[in-house]
Amino acid sequence: MQKFDAIVIGSGQGGNPLAKKMEEKGWKTALIEQRYLGGTCINDGCTPTKAMIACAKVAHTVFHSKDWGIHSHGFMVDLPFIVARKNNIVTEFRGGTAKGLQSDNVNIFMGTAAFTGHKTITVTGYKGEEDILTADHIFINTGTKPFIPPIPGLAEVPYLTSTTLLDEVTVPKELIILGGSYIALEMGQLYQRLGSHVTIIESASQLVSKEDADVAAVIKKMLESENMQIHTGTQVTHVSLNGKRISIDITTGNDKDTITGTHILIATGRTPQTAALQLQQTNVLTDEKGFIQVNDRLETSQPGIYALGDVKGGPAFTHISYNDHLIIYKNIFENANISIKDRQIPYCMFTDPQLGRIGITENEARKEGIPFKTACLSMDKVARAIETGQTRGFMKALVHEHTGKILGAAVIGTEGGEIMSILQMAMLGGVTATQIREMVFAHPLYAESLNNLFMTLEKPAP
């Protein structure tokens, strides 16, 4: 048995910096990783998808270049090159992660971790070799994996996930995507632009079901303008394979239909990677879906054992995982007494144009009984957007009716995430809508349109 001060299970965007900082503080630290260093973000999520989305944007721009007076004479999508480019970037990032951990002398164990005692973990390597580790402090950062819904017939069909699709080197001719949230829409637009005929099937009444209806409607219209087929309020009742074609039986209200395609992508959410941990050995509690239960300081039901990142449930974003590690670190080493309660939750969906979101939605404000006004500005009223030919989308902000403080915002537009981040900082600093309306921004930035956005505040929202 090897004794450590701390064990981190999972090499994600919360686990890695935490392991490094603990080692720097003099804690002998072990990091266990089952698959690849870097976690979901580097290997399956942010890094590879955004690398490929950048290629798809180039294809889209070339295809529509005549809109800017540039006439191209056809082009070819080289998907093997695109995948290789993506893999090179992932490998570079993964290598940087390994170098950083090694330079801080973090002890790395590659294999599957399982609790075999209260604070004892057995790591089973790829060849069956075992290491037994123990520590007073254990941090679980094992993340999530694609959730596969129990749809009749699906198990007998060669489906793709957001992980496996990224390694396909032939553009799917007809790609059917189950799901209508961030992963589904980013991947759908990506492959539509590379040459697939994409169909989205979403069971909820709208895409991105947590957003306000007007935001969802603009996103749907935007994607449909690129010839994506979208079905909302639609249930999948059966999936089957007929020769080389996949058949999907669907029900929308009282209407039944069958959709066929060459490939199917499952993007119906993610499920926590906790089963292999054998958490019952240490009495760490999970919810009915397997997410580890934590308090506002990210402590589990067992003292000295923490969970951070996606495995604990809640907002599943890389930046939240990173912030989790800061909270844990500061509480342990700086007696900071800070928590995850009331922290800002910004996020960005990297469709083109992007959706940047911060704060509460209109639906949430009404439920909480908060008096608010709504400021809205279409991107076709933004000078920079007109000049660049990128006028799809709109920006919307919720403002407290009495204080003028910004409560939340949604920005659908080119660099929507960057514009949202300006509003996020304003919210953190207590900058009011009036101050932003009268602020001097450099012309002609997208940010300058925030002046005009808050000029639309005239009456309370209904």
C-alpha positions in Angstrom: 0.0 0.0 0.0 1.2 3.5 -1.0 0.4 6.3 1.4 -0.3 9.8 0.0 -1.6 13.1 1.5 -4.1 13.4 -1.4 -5.5 11.3 -4.2 -7.2 12.8 -7.2 -9.3 10.5 -9.3 -9.7 11.8 -12.8 -7.5 14.1 -14.9 -10.0 16.7 -15.8 -9.9 20.5 -15.8 -10.6 20.6 -12.0 -8.4 17.6 -11.0 -5.2 18.5 -12.8 -4.7 22.0 -11.4 -5.8 20.9 -7.9 -3.2 18.0 -8.0 -0.4 20.4 -9.1 -1.2 23.0 -6.4 -1.4 20.4 -3.6 2.0 19.0 -4.6 3.4 22.5 -4.7 2.1 23.0 -1.1 4.1 19.9 0.0 1.3 17.3 -0.1 2.4 14.1 -1.7 -0.3 13.7 -4.4 -1.4 10.9 -6.6 -3.5 11.4 -9.8 -5.4 8.5 -11.3 -6.6 8.5 -14.9 -8.4 5.7 -16.6 -8.1 6.8 -20.2 -6.2 10.0 -21.3 -4.8 12.9 -19.4 -6.8 16.0 -19.8 -10.3 14.7 -19.3 -13.3 15.2 -21.5 -12.5 18.8 -22.4 -9.2 18.2 -24.1 -9.9 14.7 -25.4 -13.6 14.5 -26.4 -15.2 17.9 -25.8 -14.1 21.5 -26.0 -10.7 21.1 -27.8 -11.6 18.6 -30.6 -15.0 20.0 -31.3 -14.0 23.6 -31.5 -11.0 22.6 -33.7 -13.4 20.9 -36.2 -16.1 23.7 -35.9 -13.4 26.1 -37.1 -12.9 24.0 -40.2 -16.6 23.8 -40.8 -16.9 27.6 -40.6 -14.3 28.0 -43.3 -16.3 25.6 -45.5 -19.4 27.6 -44.8 -17.7 30.9 -45.6 -16.2 29.6 -48.9 -19.6 28.1 -49.9 -21.3 31.5 -49.4 -18.3 33.7 -50.5 -20.4 35.2 -53.3 -22.3 37.1 -50.6 -19.1 39.1 -50.0 -18.3 39.5 -53.8 -15.8 36.6 -53.8 -16.5 34.0 -56.4 -14.9 30.6 -55.7 -15.0 27.7 -58.1 -16.0 24.8 -55.9 -14.1 23.2 -53.0 -13.6 19.8 -51.5 -14.0 18.8 -47.8 -11.0 16.8 -46.7 -12.3 15.1 -43.6 -9.2 12.9 -42.9 -7.2 16.1 -42.9 -9.7 17.9 -40.6 -9.6 14.9 -38.2 -5.8 14.7 -38.3 -5.6 18.5 -37.5 -8.0 18.0 -34.6 -6.0 15.0 -33.3 -2.7 17.0 -33.5 -4.2 19.8 -31.4 -5.6 17.3 -28.9 -2.2 15.5 -28.7 -0.4 18.8 -28.2 -2.8 19.8 -25.4 -2.6 16.4 -23.8 1.2 16.5 -23.9 1.1 19.9 -22.2 -1.0 18.5 -19.5 1.4 15.6 -18.9 4.4 17.9 -18.9 2.8 20.2 -16.4 1.9 17.4 -14.0 5.3 15.8 -14.2 7.1 19.1 -13.7 5.2 19.4 -10.4 6.1 15.8 -9.4 2.5 14.6 -9.3 2.5 10.8 -9.1 0.4 9.6 -12.1 -1.3 6.2 -12.1 -3.0 5.1 -15.4 -5.8 2.7 -14.7 -9.3 2.2 -13.3 -9.9 3.4 -9.7 -12.1 1.6 -7.2 -12.6 2.1 -3.5 -11.7 -1.1 -1.6 -11.9 0.5 1.8 -13.0 3.8 3.4 -10.1 5.8 2.0 -8.3 3.0 0.2 -8.3 2.8 -3.6 -7.1 0.0 -5.9 -5.9 1.1 -9.3 -6.1 -1.7 -12.0 -3.9 -1.0 -14.9 -4.3 -1.9 -18.6 -2.5 -5.2 -18.1 -4.3 -6.1 -14.9 -1.5 -4.9 -12.6 -2.8 -3.4 -9.3 -1.6 -0.5 -7.1 -3.2 0.1 -3.7 -3.3 3.7 -2.6 -4.5 5.5 0.5 -4.8 9.1 1.6 -6.7 11.3 4.1 -7.9 13.5 1.3 -9.6 12.2 -1.8 -11.0 14.2 -4.7 -13.3 12.7 -7.3 -13.2 14.2 -10.7 -14.3 11.3 -13.0 -16.7 13.3 -15.1 -19.5 12.0 -17.3 -20.0 10.0 -20.5 -22.7 10.0 -23.1 -26.1 8.8 -21.9 -27.7 6.1 -24.1 -31.5 6.2 -23.7 -33.4 2.9 -23.5 -35.1 3.2 -26.9 -36.3 -0.1 -28.3 -34.0 -1.4 -31.0 -31.2 1.1 -30.3 -28.8 -1.4 -28.9 -28.9 -3.4 -32.1 -27.9 -0.4 -34.3 -24.4 0.9 -34.8 -25.0 4.4 -33.2 -22.4 7.1 -32.7 -21.7 9.3 -29.7 -20.1 12.7 -29.4 -16.9 10.8 -28.7 -16.9 8.3 -31.6 -18.2 10.6 -34.3 -15.2 12.8 -34.0 -13.0 10.0 -35.4 -15.1 9.3 -38.5 -13.1 10.1 -41.6 -16.0 9.9 -44.0 -18.7 12.6 -43.9 -22.0 10.9 -42.9 -24.4 11.2 -45.9 -27.5 11.5 -43.7 -26.9 12.1 -40.0 -29.8 11.8 -37.6 -29.2 13.3 -34.2 -31.2 12.4 -31.1 -31.2 15.5 -28.8 -31.6 19.2 -29.2 -29.2 20.9 -26.8 -25.7 22.2 -26.9 -23.8 19.1 -28.0 -26.5 18.1 -30.6 -26.7 21.5 -32.2 -22.9 22.1 -32.3 -22.3 18.7 -33.9 -25.3 19.0 -36.2 -24.2 22.3 -37.7 -20.6 21.1 -37.9 -21.5 18.1 -40.0 -24.2 19.9 -42.0 -21.5 22.3 -43.1 -19.1 19.5 -44.0 -21.7 18.0 -46.3 -24.1 15.9 -44.2 -27.8 16.1 -44.4 -28.6 16.5 -40.7 -31.9 15.9 -39.0 -32.4 16.9 -35.3 -35.0 15.0 -33.2 -35.8 16.7 -29.8 -38.3 15.4 -27.4 -38.9 18.8 -25.7 -41.2 21.4 -27.2 -38.3 23.5 -28.2 -34.5 23.3 -28.8 -32.2 24.2 -25.8 -35.1 23.7 -23.5 -33.7 25.7 -20.6 -33.6 28.9 -22.7 -36.4 31.4 -23.2 -38.7 30.6 -26.1 -37.5 33.6 -28.2 -33.9 32.4 -27.9 -34.8 28.9 -28.9 -36.9 30.1 -31.8 -34.0 32.2 -33.2 -31.6 29.3 -32.9 -34.1 27.0 -34.7 -34.6 29.5 -37.5 -30.8 30.0 -37.8 -30.1 26.2 -38.2 -33.0 25.7 -40.5 -31.7 28.4 -42.8 -28.7 26.0 -43.3 -31.1 23.3 -44.4 -31.0 21.3 -41.2 -34.3 19.4 -40.6 -35.6 19.9 -37.0 -38.3 18.0 -35.2 -39.3 19.3 -31.7 -41.9 17.7 -29.3 -41.0 14.4 -31.0 -40.6 11.0 -29.3 -38.5 8.2 -30.8 -40.4 5.0 -30.4 -38.2 2.5 -32.2 -34.9 2.3 -34.0 -33.9 -0.5 -36.5 -31.3 -1.3 -39.1 -32.6 -2.1 -42.6 -29.6 -3.1 -44.7 -27.2 -0.2 -44.4 -30.0 2.3 -43.5 -31.2 3.2 -40.1 -34.9 3.6 -39.6 -36.3 5.7 -36.7 -40.0 5.6 -35.8 -41.2 8.9 -34.3 -44.4 10.3 -32.8 -45.2 14.1 -32.8 -48.5 14.7 -31.1 -50.9 12.4 -32.8 -48.8 12.0 -35.9 -46.5 9.1 -36.6 -43.7 8.9 -39.1 -40.5 7.1 -40.0 -37.2 8.9 -40.7 -34.3 7.1 -42.4 -30.6 7.9 -42.6 -27.1 6.4 -42.9 -25.9 7.4 -39.4 -27.4 8.1 -36.0 -25.8 10.2 -33.3 -26.9 10.0 -29.7 -26.7 13.3 -28.0 -29.4 13.0 -25.3 -27.3 14.1 -22.3 -24.5 12.6 -20.2 -24.4 10.2 -17.2 -21.8 10.3 -14.3 -18.9 7.9 -14.3 -19.3 6.6 -10.8 -20.3 2.9 -11.2 -16.7 1.6 -11.3 -15.7 3.6 -8.2 -17.5 1.2 -5.9 -18.6 4.2 -3.7 -20.6 1.9 -1.4 -17.2 0.9 0.1 -16.8 4.4 1.5 -20.5 5.4 1.9 -20.2 8.4 -0.4 -23.8 9.2 -1.4 -25.1 9.6 -4.9 -28.5 10.7 -6.3 -30.8 8.5 -8.3 -28.8 9.1 -11.5 -25.5 8.4 -9.9 -24.2 11.9 -9.5 -22.2 12.4 -6.3 -24.0 14.5 -3.7 -22.0 17.4 -2.3 -22.6 20.5 -0.2 -21.9 24.1 -1.1 -18.2 23.5 -0.3 -18.0 20.4 -2.6 -17.7 18.0 0.3 -19.4 14.6 0.0 -21.1 12.7 2.8 -17.7 11.5 4.0 -15.3 13.9 5.6 -12.1 14.3 3.6 -13.7 13.2 0.3 -14.7 15.8 -2.2 -16.3 15.8 -5.7 -15.7 18.4 -8.4 -16.6 18.8 -12.0 -19.4 17.1 -13.9 -19.5 14.0 -11.7 -21.3 16.0 -9.0 -24.1 17.1 -11.3 -25.2 20.7 -12.0 -23.8 22.9 -14.7 -21.5 20.6 -16.8 -19.0 23.1 -18.1 -15.2 23.1 -18.1 -15.0 26.5 -16.5 -17.2 25.4 -13.6 -15.0 22.4 -13.0 -11.9 24.7 -12.9 -13.7 27.0 -10.5 -14.6 24.0 -8.3 -10.9 23.3 -7.8 -10.3 26.9 -6.7 -13.0 26.7 -4.1 -11.7 23.4 -2.7 -8.1 24.7 -2.7 -8.8 28.0 -1.1 -11.0 26.4 1.6 -8.3 23.8 2.5 -5.2 25.9 2.3 -6.4 29.4 2.8 -9.3 28.9 5.2 -11.4 31.0 2.7 -14.8 29.6 3.6 -16.2 30.1 0.1 -18.9 28.1 -1.6 -20.5 27.4 -5.0 -23.7 29.1 -3.9 -24.6 32.2 -5.9 -21.5 32.0 -8.2 -22.0 33.2 -11.8 -22.7 30.5 -14.3 -21.7 31.8 -17.8 -21.7 29.5 -20.8 -21.5 29.6 -24.5 -22.9 27.3 -27.2 -20.5 27.3 -30.1 -22.9 27.2 -33.0 -22.3 29.9 -35.6 -23.3 32.4 -34.5 -22.7 31.6 -30.9 -25.1 31.7 -28.0 -23.6 33.4 -24.9 -25.6 33.2 -21.7 -25.2 34.6 -18.2 -27.6 35.1 -15.2 -31.3 34.3 -15.1 -33.8 34.0 -18.0 -37.1 35.7 -18.3 -38.9 32.5 -17.2 -36.8 32.3 -14.1 -37.3 36.0 -13.3 -41.1 35.6 -13.5 -41.0 32.5 -11.3 -39.0 34.3 -8.7 -41.3 37.4 -8.9 -38.5 39.8 -9.8 -39.6 43.0 -11.4 -37.7 43.5 -14.6 -37.5 45.2 -17.9 -36.2 43.6 -21.1 -33.8 45.2 -23.5 -33.6 43.6 -27.0 -31.6 44.4 -30.1 -31.5 42.5 -33.4 -28.1 41.9 -34.8 -29.2 43.4 -38.1 -29.3 46.7 -36.2 -25.6 46.4 -35.1 -23.2 48.3 -37.3 -20.3 45.9 -37.0 -22.6 42.9 -37.9 -23.9 44.8 -41.0 -20.4 45.6 -42.1 -19.2 42.1 -41.7 -22.3 40.5 -43.2 -23.0 38.6 -39.9 -26.5 39.8 -39.0 -28.1 36.6 -37.7 -29.3 36.6 -34.1 -30.1 39.1 -31.4 -29.1 40.2 -27.9 -31.3 40.5 -24.9 -30.7 41.6 -21.4 -32.9 41.5 -18.2 -32.6 44.6 -16.1 -34.1 45.1 -12.6 -36.9 47.6 -12.9 -36.0 49.6 -9.8 -32.2 49.3 -9.5 -31.1 49.2 -13.1 -28.8 46.2 -12.3 -28.4 43.6 -15.0 -30.0 40.3 -14.0 -29.1 38.2 -17.1 -28.4 38.2 -20.8 -28.5 36.1 -23.9 -26.5 37.0 -26.9 -26.9 35.2 -30.2 -24.4 36.6 -32.7 -20.8 36.6 -33.9 -18.6 36.4 -30.8 -21.7 36.3 -28.7 -19.7 34.7 -25.9 -17.3 37.7 -25.8 -20.2 40.2 -25.7 -21.9 38.1 -22.9 -18.6 38.2 -20.9 -18.7 42.1 -20.9 -22.2 41.9 -19.4 -21.0 39.3 -16.9 -18.3 41.6 -15.6 -20.8 44.4 -15.4 -23.1 42.2 -13.3 -20.2 41.3 -11.0 -19.2 44.9 -10.6 -22.7 46.3 -10.1 -22.5 48.4 -13.3 -26.0 49.5 -14.3 -27.8 49.4 -17.6 -27.7 53.2 -17.7 -23.9 53.3 -17.2 -23.4 50.9 -20.1 -25.8 52.8 -22.2 -23.7 55.9 -21.7 -20.3 54.2 -21.7 -17.7 55.0 -24.4 -16.8 51.9 -26.5 -14.4 51.9 -29.4 -16.1 52.1 -32.8 -17.1 50.0 -34.5 -16.9 47.0 -32.1 -19.7 44.5 -31.5 -19.4 45.7 -27.9 -20.5 49.2 -28.9 -23.9 47.8 -29.7 -24.5 47.5 -25.9 -25.1 51.3 -26.0 -28.1 50.7 -28.3 -29.2 47.6 -26.5 -29.9 49.5 -23.3 -31.5 52.3 -25.2 -34.4 49.9 -25.9 -35.4 49.9 -22.2 -38.7 51.8 -22.2 -41.3 49.8 -20.4 -41.6 46.9 -18.0 -41.8 43.4 -19.5 -45.3 42.0 -19.7 
